[in-house]
């Protein structure tokens, strides 16, 4: 599953408000739920987990990133 956002992936805090926010390159579904990272509805994350559907969170506003992801390049945060 592809999740386009205005930032480069999943961060520990809102990077627009907190310059010390850390970008996560990889997370598990349970990390997202336990850390209460609000990237998607928790039900959607749980459904992806149950169906073993990885989530790629990337910057949809950055030109070329969607194409790079579709071509298999690792960009943003991978949740699996």
mmCIF file as gemmi writes it, N, C-alpha and C atoms, coordinates in Angstrom:
data_model
loop_
_atom_site.group_PDB
_atom_site.id
_atom_site.type_symbol
_atom_site.label_atom_id
_atom_site.label_alt_id
_atom_site.label_comp_id
_atom_site.label_asym_id
_atom_site.label_entity_id
_atom_site.label_seq_id
_atom_site.pdbx_PDB_ins_code
_atom_site.Cartn_x
_atom_site.Cartn_y
_atom_site.Cartn_z
_atom_site.occupancy
_atom_site.B_iso_or_equiv
_atom_site.pdbx_formal_charge
_atom_site.auth_seq_id
_atom_site.auth_asym_id
_atom_site.pdbx_PDB_model_num
ATOM 1 N N . UNK Axp A 1 ? 0.849 -1.162 0 1 0 ? 1 A 1
ATOM 2 C CA . UNK Axp A 1 ? 0 0 0 1 0 ? 1 A 1
ATOM 3 C C . UNK Axp A 1 ? 0.899 1.231 0 1 0 ? 1 A 1
ATOM 4 N N . UNK Axp A 2 ? 0.529 2.224 -0.776 1 0 ? 2 A 1
ATOM 5 C CA . UNK Axp A 2 ? 1.269 3.475 -0.823 1 0 ? 2 A 1
ATOM 6 C C . UNK Axp A 2 ? 0.488 4.545 -0.079 1 0 ? 2 A 1
ATOM 7 N N . UNK Axp A 3 ? 1.192 5.28 0.781 1 0 ? 3 A 1
ATOM 8 C CA . UNK Axp A 3 ? 0.58 6.37 1.554 1 0 ? 3 A 1
ATOM 9 C C . UNK Axp A 3 ? 1.386 7.629 1.29 1 0 ? 3 A 1
ATOM 10 N N . UNK Axp A 4 ? 0.855 8.511 0.458 1 0 ? 4 A 1
ATOM 11 C CA . UNK Axp A 4 ? 1.523 9.766 0.147 1 0 ? 4 A 1
ATOM 12 C C . UNK Axp A 4 ? 1.204 10.826 1.185 1 0 ? 4 A 1
ATOM 13 N N . UNK Axp A 5 ? 2.227 11.573 1.611 1 0 ? 5 A 1
ATOM 14 C CA . UNK Axp A 5 ? 2.055 12.638 2.597 1 0 ? 5 A 1
ATOM 15 C C . UNK Axp A 5 ? 2.818 13.874 2.144 1 0 ? 5 A 1
ATOM 16 N N . UNK Axp A 6 ? 2.843 14.904 3.006 1 0 ? 6 A 1
ATOM 17 C CA . UNK Axp A 6 ? 3.576 16.14 2.707 1 0 ? 6 A 1
ATOM 18 C C . UNK Axp A 6 ? 5.002 16.104 3.254 1 0 ? 6 A 1
ATOM 19 N N . UNK Axp A 7 ? 5.365 15.019 3.945 1 0 ? 7 A 1
ATOM 20 C CA . UNK Axp A 7 ? 6.709 14.882 4.51 1 0 ? 7 A 1
ATOM 21 C C . UNK Axp A 7 ? 7.343 13.607 3.97 1 0 ? 7 A 1
ATOM 22 N N . UNK Axp A 8 ? 8.622 13.379 4.291 1 0 ? 8 A 1
ATOM 23 C CA . UNK Axp A 8 ? 9.396 12.287 3.677 1 0 ? 8 A 1
ATOM 24 C C . UNK Axp A 8 ? 9.128 10.89 4.229 1 0 ? 8 A 1
ATOM 25 N N . UNK Axp A 9 ? 8.221 10.733 5.169 1 0 ? 9 A 1
ATOM 26 C CA . UNK Axp A 9 ? 7.919 9.428 5.744 1 0 ? 9 A 1
ATOM 27 C C . UNK Axp A 9 ? 7.295 9.608 7.108 1 0 ? 9 A 1
ATOM 28 N N . UNK Axp A 10 ? 7.47 8.61 7.976 1 0 ? 10 A 1
ATOM 29 C CA . UNK Axp A 10 ? 6.926 8.651 9.327 1 0 ? 10 A 1
ATOM 30 C C . UNK Axp A 10 ? 8.002 9.184 10.271 1 0 ? 10 A 1
ATOM 31 N N . UNK Axp A 11 ? 7.626 10.177 11.052 1 0 ? 11 A 1
ATOM 32 C CA . UNK Axp A 11 ? 8.531 10.802 12.01 1 0 ? 11 A 1
ATOM 33 C C . UNK Axp A 11 ? 8.059 10.552 13.439 1 0 ? 11 A 1
ATOM 34 N N . UNK Axp A 12 ? 8.969 10.742 14.389 1 0 ? 12 A 1
ATOM 35 C CA . UNK Axp A 12 ? 8.653 10.585 15.81 1 0 ? 12 A 1
ATOM 36 C C . UNK Axp A 12 ? 7.721 11.693 16.298 1 0 ? 12 A 1
ATOM 37 N N . UNK Axp A 13 ? 7.715 12.822 15.606 1 0 ? 13 A 1
ATOM 38 C CA . UNK Axp A 13 ? 6.848 13.968 15.907 1 0 ? 13 A 1
ATOM 39 C C . UNK Axp A 13 ? 6.623 14.708 14.595 1 0 ? 13 A 1
ATOM 40 N N . UNK Axp A 14 ? 5.774 15.71 14.629 1 0 ? 14 A 1
ATOM 41 C CA . UNK Axp A 14 ? 5.499 16.485 13.414 1 0 ? 14 A 1
ATOM 42 C C . UNK Axp A 14 ? 6.757 17.267 13.028 1 0 ? 14 A 1
ATOM 43 N N . UNK Axp A 15 ? 7.39 16.925 11.902 1 0 ? 15 A 1
ATOM 44 C CA . UNK Axp A 15 ? 8.627 17.601 11.522 1 0 ? 15 A 1
ATOM 45 C C . UNK Axp A 15 ? 8.426 19.068 11.131 1 0 ? 15 A 1
ATOM 46 N N . UNK Axp A 16 ? 7.195 19.46 10.872 1 0 ? 16 A 1
ATOM 47 C CA . UNK Axp A 16 ? 6.902 20.856 10.558 1 0 ? 16 A 1
ATOM 48 C C . UNK Axp A 16 ? 6.94 21.715 11.822 1 0 ? 16 A 1
ATOM 49 N N . UNK Axp A 17 ? 6.691 21.065 12.976 1 0 ? 17 A 1
ATOM 50 C CA . UNK Axp A 17 ? 6.651 21.777 14.251 1 0 ? 17 A 1
ATOM 51 C C . UNK Axp A 17 ? 7.867 21.492 15.129 1 0 ? 17 A 1
ATOM 52 N N . UNK Axp A 18 ? 8.504 20.338 14.921 1 0 ? 18 A 1
ATOM 53 C CA . UNK Axp A 18 ? 9.612 19.92 15.779 1 0 ? 18 A 1
ATOM 54 C C . UNK Axp A 18 ? 10.82 19.557 14.914 1 0 ? 18 A 1
ATOM 55 N N . UNK Axp A 19 ? 11.824 20.42 14.926 1 0 ? 19 A 1
ATOM 56 C CA . UNK Axp A 19 ? 13.011 20.204 14.093 1 0 ? 19 A 1
ATOM 57 C C . UNK Axp A 19 ? 13.835 18.995 14.553 1 0 ? 19 A 1
ATOM 58 N N . UNK Axp A 20 ? 13.593 18.507 15.767 1 0 ? 20 A 1
ATOM 59 C CA . UNK Axp A 20 ? 14.322 17.347 16.283 1 0 ? 20 A 1
ATOM 60 C C . UNK Axp A 20 ? 13.592 16.034 16.006 1 0 ? 20 A 1
ATOM 61 N N . UNK Axp A 21 ? 12.489 16.092 15.268 1 0 ? 21 A 1
ATOM 62 C CA . UNK Axp A 21 ? 11.73 14.879 14.937 1 0 ? 21 A 1
ATOM 63 C C . UNK Axp A 21 ? 12.616 13.93 14.139 1 0 ? 21 A 1
ATOM 64 N N . UNK Axp A 22 ? 12.535 12.655 14.493 1 0 ? 22 A 1
ATOM 65 C CA . UNK Axp A 22 ? 13.369 11.627 13.862 1 0 ? 22 A 1
ATOM 66 C C . UNK Axp A 22 ? 12.562 10.884 12.796 1 0 ? 22 A 1
ATOM 67 N N . UNK Axp A 23 ? 13.171 10.728 11.61 1 0 ? 23 A 1
ATOM 68 C CA . UNK Axp A 23 ? 12.545 9.96 10.527 1 0 ? 23 A 1
ATOM 69 C C . UNK Axp A 23 ? 12.808 8.483 10.752 1 0 ? 23 A 1
ATOM 70 N N . UNK Axp A 24 ? 11.748 7.698 10.729 1 0 ? 24 A 1
ATOM 71 C CA . UNK Axp A 24 ? 11.869 6.247 10.828 1 0 ? 24 A 1
ATOM 72 C C . UNK Axp A 24 ? 11.965 5.679 9.42 1 0 ? 24 A 1
ATOM 73 N N . UNK Axp A 25 ? 12.974 4.874 9.137 1 0 ? 25 A 1
ATOM 74 C CA . UNK Axp A 25 ? 13.101 4.224 7.831 1 0 ? 25 A 1
ATOM 75 C C . UNK Axp A 25 ? 12.266 2.95 7.775 1 0 ? 25 A 1
ATOM 76 N N . UNK Axp A 26 ? 12.22 2.217 8.899 1 0 ? 26 A 1
ATOM 77 C CA . UNK Axp A 26 ? 11.444 0.98 8.976 1 0 ? 26 A 1
ATOM 78 C C . UNK Axp A 26 ? 10.683 0.95 10.298 1 0 ? 26 A 1
ATOM 79 N N . UNK Axp A 27 ? 9.468 0.449 10.241 1 0 ? 27 A 1
ATOM 80 C CA . UNK Axp A 27 ? 8.639 0.248 11.425 1 0 ? 27 A 1
ATOM 81 C C . UNK Axp A 27 ? 7.847 -1.036 11.256 1 0 ? 27 A 1
ATOM 82 N N . UNK Axp A 28 ? 7.43 -1.6 12.365 1 0 ? 28 A 1
ATOM 83 C CA . UNK Axp A 28 ? 6.479 -2.705 12.306 1 0 ? 28 A 1
ATOM 84 C C . UNK Axp A 28 ? 5.08 -2.117 12.482 1 0 ? 28 A 1
ATOM 85 N N . UNK Axp A 29 ? 4.077 -2.9 12.146 1 0 ? 29 A 1
ATOM 86 C CA . UNK Axp A 29 ? 2.706 -2.45 12.351 1 0 ? 29 A 1
ATOM 87 C C . UNK Axp A 29 ? 2.478 -2.14 13.828 1 0 ? 29 A 1
ATOM 88 N N . UNK Axp A 30 ? 3.025 -3.003 14.7 1 0 ? 30 A 1
ATOM 89 C CA . UNK Axp A 30 ? 2.839 -2.812 16.142 1 0 ? 30 A 1
ATOM 90 C C . UNK Axp A 30 ? 3.555 -1.554 16.635 1 0 ? 30 A 1
ATOM 91 N N . UNK Axp A 31 ? 4.69 -1.199 16.022 1 0 ? 31 A 1
ATOM 92 C CA . UNK Axp A 31 ? 5.355 0.066 16.368 1 0 ? 31 A 1
ATOM 93 C C . UNK Axp A 31 ? 4.399 1.234 16.136 1 0 ? 31 A 1
ATOM 94 N N . UNK Axp A 32 ? 3.747 1.22 14.986 1 0 ? 32 A 1
ATOM 95 C CA . UNK Axp A 32 ? 2.819 2.293 14.629 1 0 ? 32 A 1
ATOM 96 C C . UNK Axp A 32 ? 1.684 2.377 15.644 1 0 ? 32 A 1
ATOM 97 N N . UNK Axp A 33 ? 1.141 1.226 16.014 1 0 ? 33 A 1
ATOM 98 C CA . UNK Axp A 33 ? 0.018 1.195 16.954 1 0 ? 33 A 1
ATOM 99 C C . UNK Axp A 33 ? 0.486 1.558 18.363 1 0 ? 33 A 1
ATOM 100 N N . UNK Axp A 34 ? 1.562 0.942 18.852 1 0 ? 34 A 1
ATOM 101 C CA . UNK Axp A 34 ? 2.031 1.173 20.219 1 0 ? 34 A 1
ATOM 102 C C . UNK Axp A 34 ? 2.559 2.586 20.44 1 0 ? 34 A 1
ATOM 103 N N . UNK Axp A 35 ? 3.23 3.161 19.44 1 0 ? 35 A 1
ATOM 104 C CA . UNK Axp A 35 ? 3.761 4.527 19.562 1 0 ? 35 A 1
ATOM 105 C C . UNK Axp A 35 ? 2.707 5.577 19.232 1 0 ? 35 A 1
ATOM 106 N N . UNK Axp A 36 ? 1.508 5.097 18.865 1 0 ? 36 A 1
ATOM 107 C CA . UNK Axp A 36 ? 0.386 5.974 18.514 1 0 ? 36 A 1
ATOM 108 C C . UNK Axp A 36 ? 0.791 6.981 17.432 1 0 ? 36 A 1
ATOM 109 N N . UNK Axp A 37 ? 1.488 6.47 16.424 1 0 ? 37 A 1
ATOM 110 C CA . UNK Axp A 37 ? 1.885 7.301 15.289 1 0 ? 37 A 1
ATOM 111 C C . UNK Axp A 37 ? 0.668 7.463 14.4 1 0 ? 37 A 1
ATOM 112 N N . UNK Axp A 38 ? 0.257 8.663 14.178 1 0 ? 38 A 1
ATOM 113 C CA . UNK Axp A 38 ? -1.004 8.936 13.496 1 0 ? 38 A 1
ATOM 114 C C . UNK Axp A 38 ? -0.8 9.105 11.987 1 0 ? 38 A 1
ATOM 115 N N . UNK Axp A 39 ? -0.353 8.039 11.359 1 0 ? 39 A 1
ATOM 116 C CA . UNK Axp A 39 ? -0.152 8.11 9.917 1 0 ? 39 A 1
ATOM 117 C C . UNK Axp A 39 ? -1.401 7.697 9.155 1 0 ? 39 A 1
ATOM 118 N N . UNK Axp A 40 ? -2.161 6.815 9.763 1 0 ? 40 A 1
ATOM 119 C CA . UNK Axp A 40 ? -3.404 6.309 9.171 1 0 ? 40 A 1
ATOM 120 C C . UNK Axp A 40 ? -4.317 5.934 10.321 1 0 ? 40 A 1
ATOM 121 N N . UNK Axp A 41 ? -5.544 5.669 10.001 1 0 ? 41 A 1
ATOM 122 C CA . UNK Axp A 41 ? -6.488 5.133 10.97 1 0 ? 41 A 1
ATOM 123 C C . UNK Axp A 41 ? -5.943 3.811 11.499 1 0 ? 41 A 1
ATOM 124 N N . UNK Axp A 42 ? -6.022 3.573 12.805 1 0 ? 42 A 1
ATOM 125 C CA . UNK Axp A 42 ? -5.464 2.346 13.377 1 0 ? 42 A 1
ATOM 126 C C . UNK Axp A 42 ? -6.13 1.089 12.814 1 0 ? 42 A 1
ATOM 127 N N . UNK Axp A 43 ? -7.4 1.198 12.431 1 0 ? 43 A 1
ATOM 128 C CA . UNK Axp A 43 ? -8.081 0.056 11.817 1 0 ? 43 A 1
ATOM 129 C C . UNK Axp A 43 ? -7.441 -0.28 10.474 1 0 ? 43 A 1
ATOM 130 N N . UNK Axp A 44 ? -7.07 0.726 9.702 1 0 ? 44 A 1
ATOM 131 C CA . UNK Axp A 44 ? -6.419 0.495 8.408 1 0 ? 44 A 1
ATOM 132 C C . UNK Axp A 44 ? -5.06 -0.169 8.607 1 0 ? 44 A 1
ATOM 133 N N . UNK Axp A 45 ? -4.315 0.275 9.61 1 0 ? 45 A 1
ATOM 134 C CA . UNK Axp A 45 ? -3.008 -0.329 9.908 1 0 ? 45 A 1
ATOM 135 C C . UNK Axp A 45 ? -3.2 -1.793 10.306 1 0 ? 45 A 1
ATOM 136 N N . UNK Axp A 46 ? -4.193 -2.064 11.143 1 0 ? 46 A 1
ATOM 137 C CA . UNK Axp A 46 ? -4.475 -3.43 11.59 1 0 ? 46 A 1
ATOM 138 C C . UNK Axp A 46 ? -4.868 -4.318 10.412 1 0 ? 46 A 1
ATOM 139 N N . UNK Axp A 47 ? -5.688 -3.813 9.505 1 0 ? 47 A 1
ATOM 140 C CA . UNK Axp A 47 ? -6.084 -4.588 8.328 1 0 ? 47 A 1
ATOM 141 C C . UNK Axp A 47 ? -4.875 -4.906 7.455 1 0 ? 47 A 1
ATOM 142 N N . UNK Axp A 48 ? -3.98 -3.944 7.293 1 0 ? 48 A 1
ATOM 143 C CA . UNK Axp A 48 ? -2.755 -4.201 6.525 1 0 ? 48 A 1
ATOM 144 C C . UNK Axp A 48 ? -1.926 -5.28 7.209 1 0 ? 48 A 1
ATOM 145 N N . UNK Axp A 49 ? -1.832 -5.211 8.541 1 0 ? 49 A 1
ATOM 146 C CA . UNK Axp A 49 ? -1.07 -6.194 9.3 1 0 ? 49 A 1
ATOM 147 C C . UNK Axp A 49 ? -1.675 -7.594 9.124 1 0 ? 49 A 1
ATOM 148 N N . UNK Axp A 50 ? -2.974 -7.708 9.28 1 0 ? 50 A 1
ATOM 149 C CA . UNK Axp A 50 ? -3.645 -9.004 9.169 1 0 ? 50 A 1
ATOM 150 C C . UNK Axp A 50 ? -3.483 -9.616 7.778 1 0 ? 50 A 1
ATOM 151 N N . UNK Axp A 51 ? -3.391 -8.773 6.763 1 0 ? 51 A 1
ATOM 152 C CA . UNK Axp A 51 ? -3.277 -9.246 5.383 1 0 ? 51 A 1
ATOM 153 C C . UNK Axp A 51 ? -1.85 -9.207 4.844 1 0 ? 51 A 1
ATOM 154 N N . UNK Axp A 52 ? -0.888 -8.933 5.767 1 0 ? 52 A 1
ATOM 155 C CA . UNK Axp A 52 ? 0.539 -8.878 5.408 1 0 ? 52 A 1
ATOM 156 C C . UNK Axp A 52 ? 0.788 -7.954 4.215 1 0 ? 52 A 1
ATOM 157 N N . UNK Axp A 53 ? 0.133 -6.791 4.254 1 0 ? 53 A 1
ATOM 158 C CA . UNK Axp A 53 ? 0.254 -5.798 3.203 1 0 ? 53 A 1
ATOM 159 C C . UNK Axp A 53 ? 1.168 -4.675 3.696 1 0 ? 53 A 1
ATOM 160 N N . UNK Axp A 54 ? 2.398 -4.589 3.18 1 0 ? 54 A 1
ATOM 161 C CA . UNK Axp A 54 ? 3.304 -3.528 3.632 1 0 ? 54 A 1
ATOM 162 C C . UNK Axp A 54 ? 2.796 -2.144 3.23 1 0 ? 54 A 1
ATOM 163 N N . UNK Axp A 55 ? 3.163 -1.156 4.033 1 0 ? 55 A 1
ATOM 164 C CA . UNK Axp A 55 ? 2.772 0.231 3.784 1 0 ? 55 A 1
ATOM 165 C C . UNK Axp A 55 ? 4.047 1.03 3.517 1 0 ? 55 A 1
ATOM 166 N N . UNK Axp A 56 ? 4.072 1.756 2.431 1 0 ? 56 A 1
ATOM 167 C CA . UNK Axp A 56 ? 5.184 2.666 2.128 1 0 ? 56 A 1
ATOM 168 C C . UNK Axp A 56 ? 4.673 4.088 2.271 1 0 ? 56 A 1
ATOM 169 N N . UNK Axp A 57 ? 5.242 4.827 3.23 1 0 ? 57 A 1
ATOM 170 C CA . UNK Axp A 57 ? 4.864 6.217 3.454 1 0 ? 57 A 1
ATOM 171 C C . UNK Axp A 57 ? 5.949 7.09 2.833 1 0 ? 57 A 1
ATOM 172 N N . UNK Axp A 58 ? 5.549 7.991 1.942 1 0 ? 58 A 1
ATOM 173 C CA . UNK Axp A 58 ? 6.52 8.796 1.205 1 0 ? 58 A 1
ATOM 174 C C . UNK Axp A 58 ? 5.964 10.193 0.941 1 0 ? 58 A 1
ATOM 175 N N . UNK Axp A 59 ? 6.839 11.097 0.5 1 0 ? 59 A 1
ATOM 176 C CA . UNK Axp A 59 ? 6.466 12.475 0.202 1 0 ? 59 A 1
ATOM 177 C C . UNK Axp A 59 ? 5.838 12.535 -1.187 1 0 ? 59 A 1
ATOM 178 N N . UNK Axp A 60 ? 4.541 12.707 -1.215 1 0 ? 60 A 1
ATOM 179 C CA . UNK Axp A 60 ? 3.809 12.749 -2.472 1 0 ? 60 A 1
ATOM 180 C C . UNK Axp A 60 ? 4.066 14.05 -3.236 1 0 ? 60 A 1
ATOM 181 N N . UNK Axp A 61 ? 4.518 15.074 -2.518 1 0 ? 61 A 1
ATOM 182 C CA . UNK Axp A 61 ? 4.746 16.382 -3.12 1 0 ? 61 A 1
ATOM 183 C C . UNK Axp A 61 ? 6.11 16.477 -3.827 1 0 ? 61 A 1
ATOM 184 N N . UNK Axp A 62 ? 7.012 15.553 -3.536 1 0 ? 62 A 1
ATOM 185 C CA . UNK Axp A 62 ? 8.355 15.584 -4.113 1 0 ? 62 A 1
ATOM 186 C C . UNK Axp A 62 ? 8.314 14.944 -5.504 1 0 ? 62 A 1
ATOM 187 N N . UNK Axp A 63 ? 8.673 15.723 -6.487 1 0 ? 63 A 1
ATOM 188 C CA . UNK Axp A 63 ? 8.598 15.254 -7.87 1 0 ? 63 A 1
ATOM 189 C C . UNK Axp A 63 ? 9.456 14.004 -8.087 1 0 ? 63 A 1
ATOM 190 N N . UNK Axp A 64 ? 8.857 13 -8.674 1 0 ? 64 A 1
ATOM 191 C CA . UNK Axp A 64 ? 9.574 11.78 -9.017 1 0 ? 64 A 1
ATOM 192 C C . UNK Axp A 64 ? 9.51 10.677 -7.978 1 0 ? 64 A 1
ATOM 193 N N . UNK Axp A 65 ? 9.106 10.999 -6.735 1 0 ? 65 A 1
ATOM 194 C CA . UNK Axp A 65 ? 9.108 9.972 -5.689 1 0 ? 65 A 1
ATOM 195 C C . UNK Axp A 65 ? 8.115 8.842 -5.952 1 0 ? 65 A 1
ATOM 196 N N . UNK Axp A 66 ? 6.938 9.161 -6.446 1 0 ? 66 A 1
ATOM 197 C CA . UNK Axp A 66 ? 5.955 8.112 -6.735 1 0 ? 66 A 1
ATOM 198 C C . UNK Axp A 66 ? 6.515 7.149 -7.775 1 0 ? 66 A 1
ATOM 199 N N . UNK Axp A 67 ? 7.094 7.682 -8.812 1 0 ? 67 A 1
ATOM 200 C CA . UNK Axp A 67 ? 7.681 6.837 -9.861 1 0 ? 67 A 1
ATOM 201 C C . UNK Axp A 67 ? 8.798 5.966 -9.283 1 0 ? 67 A 1
ATOM 202 N N . UNK Axp A 68 ? 9.656 6.561 -8.447 1 0 ? 68 A 1
ATOM 203 C CA . UNK Axp A 68 ? 10.771 5.819 -7.857 1 0 ? 68 A 1
ATOM 204 C C . UNK Axp A 68 ? 10.267 4.669 -6.983 1 0 ? 68 A 1
ATOM 205 N N . UNK Axp A 69 ? 9.209 4.907 -6.24 1 0 ? 69 A 1
ATOM 206 C CA . UNK Axp A 69 ? 8.643 3.853 -5.377 1 0 ? 69 A 1
ATOM 207 C C . UNK Axp A 69 ? 8.065 2.731 -6.228 1 0 ? 69 A 1
ATOM 208 N N . UNK Axp A 70 ? 7.31 3.091 -7.262 1 0 ? 70 A 1
ATOM 209 C CA . UNK Axp A 70 ? 6.701 2.089 -8.149 1 0 ? 70 A 1
ATOM 210 C C . UNK Axp A 70 ? 7.783 1.241 -8.819 1 0 ? 70 A 1
ATOM 211 N N . UNK Axp A 71 ? 8.925 1.847 -9.104 1 0 ? 71 A 1
ATOM 212 C CA . UNK Axp A 71 ? 10.034 1.123 -9.72 1 0 ? 71 A 1
ATOM 213 C C . UNK Axp A 71 ? 10.844 0.303 -8.718 1 0 ? 71 A 1
ATOM 214 N N . UNK Axp A 72 ? 10.436 0.327 -7.445 1 0 ? 72 A 1
ATOM 215 C CA . UNK Axp A 72 ? 11.058 -0.537 -6.44 1 0 ? 72 A 1
ATOM 216 C C . UNK Axp A 72 ? 12.098 0.106 -5.548 1 0 ? 72 A 1
ATOM 217 N N . UNK Axp A 73 ? 12.338 1.383 -5.717 1 0 ? 73 A 1
ATOM 218 C CA . UNK Axp A 73 ? 13.315 2.063 -4.87 1 0 ? 73 A 1
ATOM 219 C C . UNK Axp A 73 ? 12.739 2.246 -3.462 1 0 ? 73 A 1
ATOM 220 N N . UNK Axp A 74 ? 13.583 2.122 -2.47 1 0 ? 74 A 1
ATOM 221 C CA . UNK Axp A 74 ? 13.149 2.3 -1.089 1 0 ? 74 A 1
ATOM 222 C C . UNK Axp A 74 ? 13.219 3.786 -0.759 1 0 ? 74 A 1
ATOM 223 N N . UNK Axp A 75 ? 12.046 4.369 -0.502 1 0 ? 75 A 1
ATOM 224 C CA . UNK Axp A 75 ? 11.935 5.787 -0.19 1 0 ? 75 A 1
ATOM 225 C C . UNK Axp A 75 ? 10.99 5.939 1.008 1 0 ? 75 A 1
ATOM 226 N N . UNK Axp A 76 ? 11.295 6.871 1.876 1 0 ? 76 A 1
ATOM 227 C CA . UNK Axp A 76 ? 10.408 7.151 3.001 1 0 ? 76 A 1
ATOM 228 C C . UNK Axp A 76 ? 10.482 6.076 4.061 1 0 ? 76 A 1
ATOM 229 N N . UNK Axp A 77 ? 9.327 5.675 4.573 1 0 ? 77 A 1
ATOM 230 C CA . UNK Axp A 77 ? 9.229 4.688 5.649 1 0 ? 77 A 1
ATOM 231 C C . UNK Axp A 77 ? 8.489 3.455 5.165 1 0 ? 77 A 1
ATOM 232 N N . UNK Axp A 78 ? 9.039 2.302 5.498 1 0 ? 78 A 1
ATOM 233 C CA . UNK Axp A 78 ? 8.403 1.023 5.161 1 0 ? 78 A 1
ATOM 234 C C . UNK Axp A 78 ? 7.844 0.421 6.448 1 0 ? 78 A 1
ATOM 235 N N . UNK Axp A 79 ? 6.562 0.118 6.44 1 0 ? 79 A 1
ATOM 236 C CA . UNK Axp A 79 ? 5.898 -0.505 7.594 1 0 ? 79 A 1
ATOM 237 C C . UNK Axp A 79 ? 5.519 -1.913 7.175 1 0 ? 79 A 1
ATOM 238 N N . UNK Axp A 80 ? 6.012 -2.887 7.946 1 0 ? 80 A 1
ATOM 239 C CA . UNK Axp A 80 ? 5.685 -4.29 7.623 1 0 ? 80 A 1
ATOM 240 C C . UNK Axp A 80 ? 5.718 -5.137 8.877 1 0 ? 80 A 1
